[in-house]
């Protein structure tokens, strides 16, 4: 897929930089993905064996536990997950009795997902452990660094959302 600069015939700020000069370890998207993967795998170890749920399934449980009932499309937007991931995770969680699906009486194509009692119990069990992992991770930072990091991540998230819009592509 072409970048916006290429599509519009503009020069990129990185024109003339060779691929051999690319430093993967300094590439922010790589570093963010690596950190996310390491943290997710760490937390996954807490719930995979006991509850037999995957990372996408935990994300659905976490979102529904935190934000309350919502549609699959709302979850997709909240979790930045694709339609297939949400659909598969919701199907497995529904089959195992961890979430409930209520069909909208006015629009039978639309359904709202919510946690069942067992789903809420899983959420209540995992959240304190996940928060302990977060505390361990962020203990390497000062309070100011933590606050700055959150602000920076919010800025980058908004910018990344713009990058995924049709007008940017």
C-alpha angles and dihedrals in degrees: 000000000000121000119242091253092054093043091053094043092245125140117251119232085241098054110133095028109120124227089241089063091057110115108203093192090058093046105108098210090053092048092049092048091048093050092046092050094048093049093044092051090048092053092040089062087062096058109020099079097037100041104019094228130139130226093264090048091051089050090056092047091047093049095046091044092049102037104023129230118353143153124267090252091054089050090050090056094044095047100034087232125143124249094256094051092050093044094050094044092048092048093052093044091048092049091050091048097245096119135032125221119210117189116222107245091212095048113026090192091065125073135177121224124211137166119269120216091271091046090052090048091052090049092049091048098047102039096071091049092047089050089051089054091049090050091051092049095047094043085087087068133068118239089256092050090050092051091045091049092053091050092048092048090051090052092048092046091054090047092048090050088057090050091058095050119106091240091061095048 
